Structures are given as structure tokens and as C-alpha cells.
Amino acid sequence: MKMRILVALDESRWSAAAATTALRMAAASPEDVDLCAVHVVPVAPLSGVLLRDLAGLMGFEPVLVPEQVDAAYRARGQVLLDRFKARCEAAGLSHSLHLDRGNTVTRLVHHANDCDLMICGVRGEDEELDPGSGGGTLERLVRRSPISMLIVSDTAPRMERVAIGYDGSEGAQCAIKAVRHLAEVLDFEARLMFVGQEEGILEPAQASLERDGIKTECIVMDGEPHEVLAAGAMDAGADLLVMGYRGRSWLSDVLLGRVTEFLLGELPIAMLVAR
């Protein structure tokens, strides 16, 4: 079965990196990947339905604008999709395009239900994300997404070496599963990282990855997870850190707090939040 990858497109450089990442993954194994590009127009025409959903009622997007402005936004979005289509056709990649309107998070979540992985930039074109603020578009999207999310900075990761934060939890098992799925279309080496004192926790996960042909090393570290996991990933030369959506015990409270704030706000590294 093909992996279906959703790409969130806008006019930002972070979205451009996300698009390049998706195209690289598809080109590495074109028979195994379908690309689904989505651009959400965050406006609604005044002459249409004034409040299109709960987001509009609460004062969030979509913003109500004159029809001419709505048409301009849609035309701009179509240009983005046409550019992506041209790149897909030049590479012979399977793809579909969707120009949508409404609340960005709501509409991306809707399209994600038909996909296996979402790739997006760490910021949008309005640079509204304040990592760790608790209310940014990206954090809302991570919380609501039904699928794993690959979040990139303004440079597309080559993913030749991948770091994995692992603690034996259900979320960590999702991270291992996500890495195994990536290995179906990419070749890379992996570093398994555990923060704590428990011995032998990494060996079963290492054996699982190596059975799938993924060369894997293990490292056990002490310290604050949001610091040592980032350092361990960078030290390994990885440009992608994979984490489960929820960790074990108190790690679950910091995954979308200090860990995400540090990794997404400070490091030039991509992050895969696995479900």
C-alpha cells in the first residue's frame, strides 16, 4: 500500500522546505508514495456565509473580506498548487491538489484523515507561531492531527541520519513504528536515545529496527530531556528527531512544552511527532 503524504502549502520559506522534503521522499521511492498538496485560504467572502464554522464565531480565521480579496487569495493559492503540480509532473510523481477555505487547522485535519503523514513548516507565511506559547497554529495542529507530523525548519532535511527519543511508552512505540515506515521509502541510520537510569530499555527497540535493516546505535543520557535529546540528535549528525506524541510519566507534560519549544524554536532540525 502506498504511503500518502499531505503537504501543507503556503508562501513561506518553511512551507517551501516542507514541499521539497515531500518531493525528495516521493522521488526516493515513487512507486510507494502519493503526494497530497493542500492550501487553505483563511478568508471568507462577505457576500457568502458570514460565520463558516466555530472558528469564525470565536474570532479566529477565516477572516471576512470583500469578494475581490477572497478571489485574490484563492488565485494566489492556486498558483502555489500549480507550482507544486509542475514539480511533481517533472519528477513523474503521483499527486493530488486541494484548494480549500476555512480555518487552517480544521481543514488540514480534515484532509489528514485520508493520509498517513503530514509535512508542514514550523511557521506559516504570517510567522504567527510563537513556539511554546500554547496557542500557535502549529501546536493546535499537532494536538488535533490524527496522523504523524513531520515539521521542518526553512531547510529541507535529507534524513540520512535520524535520532529517536525513546522511553518504552506507547508514544515511543509509535515513534519506532513511524521510523520503520520511513525506512520503506528512505535509507538512513538511526540513533536511539533514552534519558534516565533504566538499563536495557533500548535493546528491544534496537533489535526491531535492525530487523528492518536500519543500522541503529543506542545512547543513554542524564539531564533535562529537552536539552539532552536535542544535543544527542545534533551530536549524531541527525537532521530529524522522532518523538512519540506522548511520553511516559512526566515526559508527557513537557513533550508539547519545553521539548517542542526548544527543538522547534531554537534548533535547525526537523521533528517528527509520531502517532
Backbone as CSV, one residue per row, in Angstrom:
resi,resn,N_x,N_y,N_z,CA_x,CA_y,CA_z,C_x,C_y,C_z
1,MET,0.839,-1.195,0.000,0.000,0.000,0.000,0.876,1.248,0.000
2,LYS,0.494,2.230,-0.807,1.287,3.447,-0.905,1.160,4.304,0.345
3,MET,2.256,4.995,0.695,2.210,5.998,1.739,1.657,7.285,1.140
4,ARG,0.629,7.825,1.776,0.017,9.059,1.288,0.470,10.200,2.183
5,ILE,1.159,11.163,1.579,1.761,12.260,2.328,1.029,13.561,2.029
6,LEU,0.522,14.199,3.083,-0.115,15.503,2.964,0.941,16.585,3.125
7,VAL,0.957,17.548,2.205,1.887,18.675,2.270,1.083,19.955,2.442
8,ALA,1.332,20.671,3.535,0.637,21.934,3.785,1.403,23.064,3.104
9,LEU,0.770,23.705,2.136,1.436,24.728,1.329,0.967,26.132,1.688
10,ASP,1.919,27.053,1.800,1.642,28.480,1.822,2.849,29.176,1.186
11,GLU,2.944,30.482,1.324,4.004,31.209,0.628,5.266,31.402,1.465
12,SER,5.358,30.748,2.595,6.523,30.922,3.459,7.697,30.056,3.022
13,ARG,8.889,30.406,3.497,10.068,29.592,3.202,10.036,28.265,3.955
14,TRP,9.303,28.219,5.072,9.169,26.969,5.811,8.293,25.981,5.032
15,SER,7.249,26.488,4.421,6.407,25.647,3.588,7.179,25.170,2.355
16,ALA,8.016,26.027,1.798,8.833,25.628,0.657,9.747,24.456,1.032
17,ALA,10.311,24.503,2.249,11.150,23.403,2.715,10.326,22.132,2.905
18,ALA,9.088,22.289,3.390,8.203,21.140,3.555,7.895,20.501,2.202
19,ALA,7.625,21.329,1.202,7.342,20.805,-0.131,8.550,20.057,-0.694
20,THR,9.740,20.633,-0.523,10.946,19.973,-1.008,11.169,18.643,-0.295
21,THR,10.905,18.612,1.003,11.042,17.375,1.768,10.114,16.293,1.225
22,ALA,8.870,16.647,0.987,7.905,15.685,0.463,8.316,15.176,-0.912
23,LEU,8.778,16.075,-1.763,9.193,15.681,-3.103,10.408,14.753,-3.057
24,ARG,11.345,15.023,-2.157,12.502,14.142,-2.015,12.088,12.752,-1.563
25,MET,11.181,12.686,-0.596,10.723,11.390,-0.122,10.024,10.615,-1.226
26,ALA,9.180,11.298,-1.986,8.464,10.627,-3.061,9.417,10.193,-4.176
27,ALA,10.387,11.035,-4.488,11.328,10.704,-5.559,12.221,9.520,-5.189
28,ALA,12.472,9.326,-3.885,13.298,8.212,-3.441,12.614,6.874,-3.674
29,SER,11.288,6.875,-3.685,10.536,5.640,-3.903,9.181,5.982,-4.520
30,PRO,9.189,6.437,-5.785,7.969,6.979,-6.394,6.809,6.000,-6.474
31,GLU,7.104,4.714,-6.537,6.023,3.738,-6.611,5.342,3.513,-5.264
32,ASP,5.949,4.038,-4.202,5.415,3.791,-2.850,4.785,5.015,-2.207
33,VAL,4.752,6.163,-2.902,4.292,7.410,-2.280,3.299,8.138,-3.176
34,ASP,2.226,8.604,-2.575,1.299,9.546,-3.196,1.401,10.861,-2.440
35,LEU,1.468,11.975,-3.155,1.523,13.293,-2.527,0.166,13.977,-2.615
36,CYS,-0.227,14.602,-1.531,-1.493,15.333,-1.471,-1.190,16.747,-0.983
37,ALA,-1.195,17.716,-1.885,-0.875,19.100,-1.532,-2.152,19.857,-1.208
38,VAL,-2.134,20.564,-0.064,-3.314,21.309,0.381,-2.921,22.754,0.687
39,HIS,-3.673,23.687,0.148,-3.537,25.089,0.548,-4.884,25.559,1.070
40,VAL,-4.876,26.119,2.279,-6.105,26.604,2.893,-6.141,28.121,2.817
41,VAL,-7.181,28.650,2.191,-7.393,30.092,2.132,-8.098,30.508,3.428
42,PRO,-7.448,31.312,4.276,-8.016,31.625,5.593,-8.945,32.838,5.580
43,VAL,-9.732,32.973,4.499,-10.683,34.089,4.414,-12.014,33.558,3.898
44,ALA,-13.046,34.346,4.093,-14.376,34.029,3.577,-14.996,35.301,3.034
45,PRO,-15.699,35.230,1.892,-16.278,36.443,1.307,-17.446,36.966,2.132
46,LEU,-17.552,38.281,2.227,-18.641,38.916,2.981,-20.007,38.553,2.416
47,SER,-20.081,38.313,1.108,-21.364,38.015,0.492,-21.775,36.572,0.692
48,GLY,-20.857,35.756,1.215,-21.189,34.361,1.462,-21.692,34.167,2.878
49,VAL,-21.495,32.959,3.412,-21.882,32.672,4.786,-20.942,33.429,5.705
50,LEU,-21.486,34.268,6.574,-20.653,35.137,7.380,-19.804,34.366,8.376
51,LEU,-20.391,33.376,9.026,-19.656,32.604,10.028,-19.650,31.157,9.569
52,ARG,-18.534,30.729,9.016,-18.490,29.433,8.354,-18.327,28.289,9.340
53,ASP,-17.762,28.551,10.486,-17.595,27.486,11.471,-17.350,28.111,12.838
54,LEU,-17.104,27.286,13.815,-16.909,27.771,15.176,-15.721,28.706,15.276
55,ALA,-14.687,28.458,14.454,-13.514,29.328,14.480,-13.900,30.762,14.136
56,GLY,-14.765,30.916,13.134,-15.223,32.245,12.772,-16.016,32.880,13.899
57,LEU,-16.840,32.090,14.555,-17.641,32.596,15.655,-16.775,33.102,16.793
58,MET,-15.612,32.455,17.006,-14.743,32.820,18.118,-13.739,33.908,17.737
59,GLY,-13.800,34.389,16.514,-12.912,35.466,16.120,-11.619,35.007,15.477
60,PHE,-11.481,33.692,15.242,-10.303,33.195,14.552,-10.575,33.215,13.056
61,GLU,-9.610,32.703,12.276,-9.846,32.601,10.851,-11.016,31.661,10.588
62,PRO,-11.730,31.774,9.474,-11.426,32.643,8.353,-11.846,34.101,8.591
63,VAL,-11.053,35.010,8.062,-11.341,36.434,8.146,-12.346,36.791,7.062
64,LEU,-13.324,37.612,7.408,-14.330,38.020,6.439,-13.801,39.184,5.612
65,VAL,-13.850,39.030,4.284,-13.265,40.025,3.381,-14.199,40.242,2.189
66,PRO,-14.007,41.339,1.452,-14.760,41.526,0.212,-14.463,40.406,-0.780
67,GLU,-15.394,40.192,-1.716,-15.248,39.103,-2.679,-13.962,39.236,-3.494
68,GLN,-13.568,40.486,-3.813,-12.366,40.679,-4.617,-11.119,40.190,-3.866
69,VAL,-11.104,40.432,-2.556,-9.970,39.981,-1.752,-9.962,38.456,-1.658
70,ASP,-11.139,37.874,-1.469,-11.251,36.417,-1.428,-10.750,35.812,-2.736
71,ALA,-11.144,36.410,-3.863,-10.710,35.901,-5.173,-9.193,36.004,-5.314
72,ALA,-8.609,37.089,-4.800,-7.157,37.259,-4.887,-6.436,36.202,-4.055
73,TYR,-6.956,35.908,-2.859,-6.359,34.868,-2.018,-6.435,33.505,-2.699
74,ARG,-7.570,33.219,-3.311,-7.738,31.925,-3.971,-6.827,31.813,-5.189
75,ALA,-6.693,32.909,-5.927,-5.805,32.890,-7.095,-4.360,32.664,-6.662
76,ARG,-3.958,33.295,-5.562,-2.605,33.098,-5.044,-2.399,31.655,-4.622
77,GLY,-3.400,31.075,-3.963,-3.304,29.684,-3.559,-3.208,28.743,-4.738
78,GLN,-3.943,29.053,-5.807,-3.892,28.200,-6.994,-2.512,28.240,-7.631
79,VAL,-1.872,29.391,-7.594,-0.502,29.488,-8.123,0.436,28.569,-7.346
80,LEU,0.302,28.556,-6.023,1.125,27.676,-5.204,0.917,26.214,-5.586
81,LEU,-0.335,25.831,-5.749,-0.639,24.448,-6.102,-0.135,24.108,-7.504
82,ASP,-0.265,25.044,-8.434,0.214,24.801,-9.795,1.729,24.619,-9.833
83,ARG,2.444,25.373,-9.013,3.899,25.223,-8.948,4.267,23.840,-8.416
84,PHE,3.565,23.413,-7.390,3.831,22.090,-6.830,3.487,21.012,-7.862
85,LYS,2.387,21.188,-8.558,1.996,20.234,-9.598,3.082,20.112,-10.667
86,ALA,3.646,21.244,-11.079,4.686,21.225,-12.104,5.913,20.437,-11.632
87,ARG,6.279,20.603,-10.365,7.425,19.874,-9.824,7.132,18.380,-9.761
88,CYS,5.916,18.022,-9.392,5.539,16.608,-9.353,5.555,15.989,-10.747
89,GLU,4.989,16.700,-11.709,4.939,16.168,-13.070,6.320,16.039,-13.675
90,ALA,7.202,16.983,-13.373,8.573,16.906,-13.893,9.309,15.688,-13.350
91,ALA,8.964,15.288,-12.121,9.619,14.137,-11.492,8.823,12.848,-11.672
92,GLY,7.671,12.927,-12.314,6.849,11.745,-12.529,6.237,11.195,-11.252
93,LEU,5.812,12.074,-10.357,5.310,11.659,-9.051,3.781,11.725,-8.994
94,SER,3.192,10.741,-8.364,1.747,10.710,-8.166,1.338,11.806,-7.182
95,HIS,0.279,12.559,-7.518,-0.085,13.686,-6.677,-1.547,14.075,-6.863
96,SER,-2.074,14.796,-5.879,-3.382,15.426,-5.973,-3.280,16.801,-5.333
97,LEU,-4.178,17.716,-5.738,-4.135,19.105,-5.286,-5.482,19.497,-4.698
98,HIS,-5.435,20.277,-3.613,-6.678,20.690,-2.959,-6.577,22.153,-2.528
99,LEU,-7.456,22.984,-3.079,-7.575,24.377,-2.660,-8.796,24.473,-1.766
100,ASP,-8.579,24.752,-0.497,-9.654,24.728,0.492,-9.823,26.108,1.106
101,ARG,-10.892,26.289,1.859,-11.141,27.568,2.519,-11.670,27.304,3.923
102,GLY,-11.223,28.122,4.886,-11.731,27.993,6.237,-10.633,28.122,7.266
103,ASN,-10.855,27.525,8.424,-9.859,27.508,9.474,-8.735,26.558,9.082
104,THR,-7.496,27.041,9.114,-6.368,26.254,8.618,-6.232,24.922,9.337
105,VAL,-6.284,24.947,10.662,-6.118,23.709,11.421,-7.253,22.732,11.117
106,THR,-8.475,23.213,11.146,-9.628,22.348,10.908,-9.576,21.688,9.545
107,ARG,-9.228,22.460,8.524,-9.228,21.910,7.163,-8.048,20.952,6.951
108,LEU,-6.887,21.252,7.512,-5.762,20.329,7.377,-6.049,19.014,8.098
109,VAL,-6.658,19.089,9.267,-7.040,17.874,9.984,-8.024,17.060,9.152
110,HIS,-8.950,17.725,8.494,-9.915,17.039,7.624,-9.186,16.245,6.533
111,HIS,-8.258,16.879,5.859,-7.531,16.189,4.786,-6.596,15.115,5.348
112,ALA,-6.095,15.323,6.549,-5.175,14.352,7.144,-5.837,13.006,7.383
113,ASN,-7.146,12.983,7.527,-7.839,11.718,7.771,-7.687,10.731,6.622
114,ASP,-7.316,11.217,5.451,-7.118,10.337,4.298,-5.638,10.111,3.990
115,CYS,-4.759,10.521,4.909,-3.317,10.432,4.653,-2.612,9.679,5.779
116,ASP,-1.324,9.402,5.554,-0.522,8.662,6.528,0.484,9.546,7.250
117,LEU,0.884,10.643,6.640,1.890,11.539,7.204,1.619,12.947,6.715
118,MET,1.736,13.926,7.622,1.615,15.329,7.237,2.980,15.996,7.351
119,ILE,3.352,16.766,6.342,4.595,17.536,6.373,4.238,19.017,6.308
120,CYS,4.755,19.785,7.251,4.478,21.218,7.276,5.690,21.962,7.806
121,GLY,5.681,23.280,7.641,6.753,24.118,8.150,6.515,24.480,9.605
122,VAL,7.592,24.828,10.294,7.483,25.199,11.699,6.773,26.535,11.884
123,ARG,6.719,27.322,10.841,5.961,28.567,10.846,5.153,28.658,9.563
124,GLY,4.164,29.545,9.579,3.383,29.819,8.391,3.818,31.133,7.774
125,GLU,3.138,31.534,6.723,3.562,32.724,5.993,3.398,34.004,6.801
126,ASP,2.523,33.986,7.814,2.388,35.170,8.654,3.291,35.105,9.870
127,GLU,4.127,34.030,9.977,5.085,33.851,11.062,4.407,34.009,12.415
128,GLU,3.160,33.491,12.520,2.401,33.700,13.747,2.847,32.796,14.880
129,LEU,3.572,31.724,14.572,3.896,30.768,15.626,4.902,31.330,16.611
130,ASP,4.565,31.242,17.871,5.496,31.539,18.955,5.722,30.222,19.684
131,PRO,6.811,29.469,19.338,6.979,28.137,19.889,6.861,28.144,21.409
132,GLY,6.043,27.208,21.897,5.862,27.080,23.324,4.809,28.008,23.905
133,SER,4.187,28.823,23.066,3.187,29.749,23.590,1.903,29.051,23.983
134,GLY,1.681,27.865,23.414,0.490,27.090,23.755,-0.712,27.401,22.891
135,GLY,-0.620,28.423,22.029,-1.792,28.764,21.259,-1.520,28.955,19.786
136,GLY,-0.309,28.639,19.333,0.034,28.832,17.941,-0.646,27.821,17.033
137,THR,-0.710,28.155,15.738,-1.324,27.265,14.763,-0.672,25.894,14.781
138,LEU,0.659,25.846,14.810,1.348,24.564,14.774,0.991,23.701,15.983
139,GLU,1.009,24.284,17.169,0.699,23.483,18.346,-0.737,22.973,18.314
140,ARG,-1.666,23.788,17.875,-3.055,23.314,17.747,-3.146,22.190,16.738
141,LEU,-2.369,22.302,15.662,-2.391,21.275,14.631,-1.792,19.970,15.144
142,VAL,-0.695,20.059,15.888,-0.082,18.861,16.455,-1.058,18.159,17.391
143,ARG,-1.757,18.918,18.190,-2.689,18.317,19.148,-3.870,17.648,18.466
144,ARG,-4.307,18.198,17.345,-5.518,17.680,16.696,-5.254,16.706,15.555
145,SER,-4.037,16.663,15.055,-3.757,15.815,13.898,-4.000,14.344,14.215
146,PRO,-4.687,13.619,13.323,-4.901,12.191,13.532,-3.728,11.340,13.052
147,ILE,-2.734,11.966,12.440,-1.603,11.233,11.872,-0.285,11.865,12.331
148,SER,0.804,11.161,12.068,2.121,11.685,12.407,2.407,12.943,11.595
149,MET,3.210,13.846,12.208,3.548,15.106,11.556,5.056,15.284,11.484
150,LEU,5.545,15.576,10.295,6.948,15.920,10.084,7.027,17.431,9.940
151,ILE,7.685,18.077,10.911,7.732,19.541,10.992,9.145,19.991,10.660
152,VAL,9.296,20.831,9.648,10.620,21.209,9.174,10.869,22.693,9.380
153,SER,12.145,23.057,9.440,12.537,24.460,9.501,12.595,24.991,8.077
154,ASP,13.426,25.984,7.846,13.483,26.544,6.491,14.478,25.815,5.592
155,THR,14.991,24.672,6.051,15.874,23.836,5.244,15.321,22.416,5.214
156,ALA,15.154,21.862,4.044,14.602,20.516,3.930,15.612,19.485,4.434
157,PRO,15.249,18.644,5.403,16.179,17.633,5.906,16.397,16.521,4.886
158,ARG,17.620,16.017,4.832,17.911,14.898,3.927,17.623,13.555,4.593
159,MET,17.553,13.549,5.894,17.176,12.372,6.669,18.055,11.157,6.362
160,GLU,19.356,11.404,6.306,20.307,10.315,6.141,20.679,9.709,7.487
161,ARG,20.437,10.475,8.547,20.633,10.000,9.908,19.509,10.553,10.774
162,VAL,18.849,9.665,11.509,17.649,10.005,12.265,17.873,9.686,13.735
163,ALA,17.482,10.599,14.620,17.549,10.374,16.063,16.144,10.110,16.592
164,ILE,16.055,9.227,17.595,14.763,8.824,18.138,14.791,8.956,19.652
165,GLY,13.878,9.754,20.207,13.710,9.807,21.647,12.827,8.650,22.076
166,TYR,13.326,7.815,22.981,12.622,6.570,23.314,12.593,6.362,24.815
167,ASP,11.410,5.957,25.346,11.302,5.667,26.774,10.467,4.427,27.064
168,GLY,10.132,3.655,26.031,9.375,2.439,26.230,7.878,2.624,26.301
169,SER,7.393,3.857,26.253,5.966,4.149,26.369,5.239,3.835,25.064
170,GLU,3.912,3.963,25.131,3.110,3.771,23.925,3.491,4.791,22.854
171,GLY,3.728,6.034,23.288,4.155,7.051,22.330,5.486,6.704,21.695
172,ALA,6.411,6.152,22.496,7.712,5.761,21.965,7.566,4.631,20.954
173,GLN,6.621,3.717,21.196,6.379,2.650,20.233,5.867,3.225,18.909
174,CYS,5.061,4.275,19.004,4.611,4.953,17.785,5.790,5.560,17.037
175,ALA,6.763,6.083,17.784,7.949,6.651,17.155,8.726,5.578,16.399
176,ILE,8.879,4.400,17.002,9.574,3.299,16.322,8.817,2.885,15.067
177,LYS,7.501,2.787,15.179,6.696,2.417,14.023,6.834,3.444,12.901
178,ALA,6.848,4.725,13.265,6.992,5.778,12.258,8.344,5.693,11.564
179,VAL,9.394,5.396,12.314,10.728,5.264,11.725,10.765,4.081,10.768
180,ARG,10.119,3.005,11.144,10.078,1.832,10.260,9.342,2.162,8.963
181,HIS,8.284,2.961,9.044,7.569,3.376,7.836,8.447,4.259,6.961
182,LEU,9.206,5.156,7.585,10.123,5.988,6.804,11.130,5.139,6.059
183,ALA,11.568,4.071,6.706,12.581,3.205,6.097,12.056,2.469,4.867
184,GLU,10.743,2.463,4.685,10.178,1.846,3.496,10.453,2.671,2.245
185,VAL,10.736,3.966,2.438,10.982,4.831,1.280,12.342,5.526,1.326
186,LEU,13.044,5.467,2.476,14.328,6.149,2.629,15.361,5.207,3.228
187,ASP,16.638,5.472,2.939,17.744,4.753,3.567,18.419,5.688,4.566
188,PHE,18.548,5.249,5.822,19.186,6.087,6.830,19.690,5.223,7.981
189,GLU,20.533,5.832,8.821,20.958,5.220,10.063,20.235,5.915,11.210
190,ALA,20.132,5.223,12.349,19.354,5.762,13.456,20.154,5.756,14.752
191,ARG,19.827,6.727,15.619,20.352,6.754,16.988,19.163,6.736,17.939
192,LEU,19.109,5.710,18.786,18.093,5.604,19.823,18.605,6.273,21.085
193,MET,17.806,7.149,21.690,18.238,7.896,22.860,17.226,7.739,23.989
194,PHE,17.735,7.442,25.185,16.907,7.342,26.381,17.496,8.232,27.456
195,VAL,16.620,8.998,28.117,17.048,9.869,29.208,16.585,9.230,30.517
196,GLY,17.532,8.746,31.326,17.177,8.114,32.584,18.195,7.081,33.007
197,GLN,17.832,6.273,34.018,18.762,5.319,34.622,18.412,3.870,34.302
198,GLU,17.270,3.631,33.722,16.825,2.257,33.487,17.707,1.563,32.453
199,GLU,18.192,0.377,32.786,19.081,-0.363,31.890,18.285,-1.301,30.992
200,GLY,18.807,-1.504,29.785,18.224,-2.472,28.868,16.970,-2.026,28.156
201,ILE,16.555,-0.770,28.331,15.295,-0.336,27.744,15.375,-0.170,26.228
202,LEU,16.568,0.086,25.706,16.705,0.382,24.286,16.915,-0.861,23.419
203,GLU,17.369,-1.954,24.013,17.746,-3.117,23.214,16.596,-3.704,22.384
204,PRO,15.394,-3.874,22.936,14.306,-4.410,22.102,13.978,-3.521,20.913
205,ALA,13.972,-2.206,21.134,13.687,-1.286,20.030,14.794,-1.337,18.990
206,GLN,16.037,-1.426,19.436,17.159,-1.538,18.510,17.033,-2.803,17.667
207,ALA,16.707,-3.918,18.311,16.562,-5.176,17.576,15.441,-5.083,16.547
208,SER,14.347,-4.404,16.910,13.225,-4.255,15.986,13.632,-3.460,14.745
209,LEU,14.359,-2.369,14.958,14.793,-1.553,13.831,15.801,-2.290,12.954
210,GLU,16.710,-2.988,13.574,17.751,-3.669,12.799,17.186,-4.853,12.021
211,ARG,16.095,-5.442,12.490,15.433,-6.484,11.704,14.895,-5.927,10.398
212,ASP,14.600,-4.630,10.403,14.144,-3.971,9.179,15.297,-3.376,8.380
213,GLY,16.521,-3.714,8.764,17.683,-3.256,8.009,18.141,-1.862,8.336
214,ILE,17.700,-1.287,9.475,18.097,0.058,9.871,19.265,-0.051,10.850
215,LYS,20.436,0.367,10.438,21.591,0.351,11.334,21.338,1.323,12.485
216,THR,21.427,0.807,13.725,20.991,1.589,14.883,22.018,1.537,16.004
217,GLU,22.313,2.705,16.577,23.127,2.777,17.783,22.264,3.270,18.937
218,CYS,22.685,2.958,20.162,21.934,3.344,21.347,22.779,4.227,22.250
219,ILE,22.107,5.170,22.920,22.801,6.026,23.865,21.854,6.348,25.018
220,VAL,22.359,6.229,26.239,21.609,6.565,27.446,22.212,7.829,28.038
221,MET,21.358,8.783,28.411,21.825,10.091,28.842,21.138,10.513,30.131
222,ASP,21.764,11.439,30.823,21.178,12.065,32.009,20.963,13.541,31.724
223,GLY,19.986,14.122,32.389,19.756,15.557,32.258,18.319,15.860,31.915
224,GLU,18.073,17.118,31.602,16.749,17.556,31.191,16.475,17.062,29.776
225,PRO,15.352,16.356,29.552,15.090,15.799,28.225,15.154,16.808,27.099
226,HIS,14.603,18.005,27.324,14.561,18.982,26.241,15.958,19.471,25.869
227,GLU,16.928,19.271,26.747,18.304,19.676,26.441,19.115,18.516,25.879
228,VAL,19.078,17.366,26.560,19.970,16.280,26.165,19.505,15.568,24.909
229,LEU,18.194,15.487,24.681,17.729,14.870,23.446,18.148,15.698,22.238
230,ALA,18.014,17.010,22.360,18.449,17.888,21.274,19.946,17.761,21.042
231,ALA,20.720,17.785,22.120,22.173,17.665,21.995,22.572,16.322,21.416
232,GLY,21.880,15.261,21.851,22.193,13.934,21.336,21.907,13.802,19.857
233,ALA,20.828,14.411,19.403,20.494,14.379,17.984,21.532,15.131,17.160
234,MET,21.890,16.318,17.616,22.864,17.114,16.888,24.241,16.451,16.892
235,ASP,24.614,15.869,18.041,25.901,15.195,18.150,26.006,14.017,17.181
236,ALA,24.870,13.376,16.919,24.855,12.234,15.993,24.849,12.671,14.534
237,GLY,24.756,13.968,14.299,24.687,14.452,12.930,23.319,14.245,12.307
238,ALA,22.301,14.035,13.145,20.943,13.823,12.641,20.309,15.155,12.271
239,ASP,19.452,15.149,11.255,18.678,16.347,10.936,17.188,16.090,11.110
240,LEU,16.863,14.978,11.796,15.484,14.675,12.129,15.441,13.983,13.487
241,LEU,14.611,14.507,14.383,14.371,13.883,15.677,12.945,13.370,15.696
242,VAL,12.783,12.093,16.040,11.466,11.464,16.085,11.057,11.289,17.543
243,MET,9.855,11.760,17.889,9.307,11.637,19.238,7.872,11.158,19.155
244,GLY,7.451,10.347,20.138,6.050,9.992,20.242,5.247,11.178,20.722
245,TYR,3.947,11.186,20.413,3.108,12.314,20.820,3.029,12.436,22.332
246,ARG,3.062,11.322,23.025,3.082,11.351,24.482,4.195,10.451,24.988
247,GLY,4.901,10.911,25.990,5.938,10.107,26.611,5.448,9.466,27.889
248,ARG,6.327,8.830,28.622,5.960,8.167,29.859,6.079,9.133,31.033
249,SER,5.217,8.976,32.018,5.202,9.752,33.240,5.255,11.251,32.950
250,TRP,6.164,11.965,33.598,6.169,13.425,33.482,6.635,13.917,32.123
251,LEU,7.231,13.033,31.317,7.621,13.462,29.974,6.397,13.885,29.166
252,SER,5.251,13.271,29.465,4.047,13.624,28.721,3.666,15.080,28.915
253,ASP,4.063,15.655,30.030,3.709,17.044,30.314,4.624,18.039,29.619
254,VAL,5.781,17.583,29.171,6.722,18.530,28.586,6.888,18.336,27.086
255,LEU,6.301,17.265,26.518,6.516,16.995,25.095,6.116,18.184,24.236
256,LEU,4.938,18.761,24.525,4.488,19.917,23.757,4.780,21.214,24.499
257,GLY,5.669,21.166,25.502,6.063,22.359,26.229,7.525,22.632,25.989
258,ARG,8.368,22.329,26.972,9.774,22.688,26.871,10.488,21.976,25.731
259,VAL,10.182,20.670,25.518,10.868,19.928,24.461,10.595,20.554,23.100
260,THR,9.305,20.737,22.785,8.958,21.317,21.494,9.447,22.756,21.373
261,GLU,9.313,23.507,22.447,9.775,24.902,22.421,11.258,24.969,22.072
262,PHE,12.055,24.111,22.695,13.492,24.144,22.455,13.832,23.654,21.058
263,LEU,13.266,22.494,20.673,13.623,21.908,19.390,13.119,22.741,18.224
264,LEU,11.865,23.156,18.273,11.296,23.877,17.145,11.659,25.353,17.143
265,GLY,11.925,25.891,18.330,12.200,27.310,18.400,13.659,27.681,18.241
266,GLU,14.569,26.731,18.535,15.984,27.094,18.590,16.873,26.306,17.623
267,LEU,16.478,25.073,17.255,17.398,24.211,16.512,17.044,24.121,15.036
268,PRO,18.064,24.081,14.175,17.831,23.892,12.742,17.662,22.402,12.435
269,ILE,16.648,21.801,13.018,16.447,20.371,12.876,14.960,20.109,12.714
270,ALA,14.635,19.106,11.908,13.246,18.733,11.734,12.820,17.809,12.861
271,MET,11.505,17.742,13.080,10.981,16.891,14.136,9.760,16.138,13.616
272,LEU,9.749,14.839,13.873,8.598,14.009,13.519,7.865,13.663,14.813
273,VAL,6.639,14.170,14.948,5.799,13.862,16.097,4.918,12.686,15.684
274,ALA,5.211,11.517,16.255,4.598,10.267,15.787,3.330,9.942,16.546
275,ARG,2.352,9.432,15.824,1.103,8.912,16.407,0.920,7.473,15.963
